[in-house]
Structures are given as structure tokens and as C-alpha cells.
Amino acid sequence: MKTILVVEDEELLSEIYFDTLKKEGYNILIAGSGNKAFEYLEETVPDLVILDVKLPDISGTKVLERIREKHSKLPVIMCTAYDPPDDYAI
């Protein structure tokens, strides 16, 4: 079974990801912070990461940088519920 790590601090969005992806047959790990995501990534390498841009402890872009350092080929989908500023680039 493929595993997806969802890094999302909004509980409702986490539940939606979990319910939807679980129904599709994926094993889902939910991390509510960047640091929790790092804990999961020390234990296992998922098949995909869905990563919120805005997290309570560390920015999603910083999490992405650390993911790339250790797992350069790991697919990551960056998501946000906020409109980025005009000069924002990932």
C-alpha cells in the first residue's frame, strides 16, 4: 500500500485529506507541523508528501528544503489556503 504524508496544521483539512485518500486505498500519515513531519521522515519515506506552505513552527518552503536534502526524488505537492504575495516564489 502506498503511503502519503500530509503536513497540514488545519484540523478540518487534515481530516478531509485523510478521509478522501484513505477511501482511495492509501496509507495516510498526518503531521500538524514541520517538526512532526521530520519525525515521520526519520521513521519512513512515504511515496508522496502533501505539504502546506504555512505551518505553525516552520515554513513549508523550509520543510521542502530539508526534504530535498535527504530525499531528493520524493514527490512533494505544495498547497496553501492563502493567497501568496506577488513576490512569493517557491
Secondary structure by P-SEA (a helix, b strand, c coil): cbbbbbbcccaaaaaaaaaaaaaaccbbbbbccaaaaaaaaacccccccccccccccccaaaaaaaaaaccccbbbbbbbcccccccccc
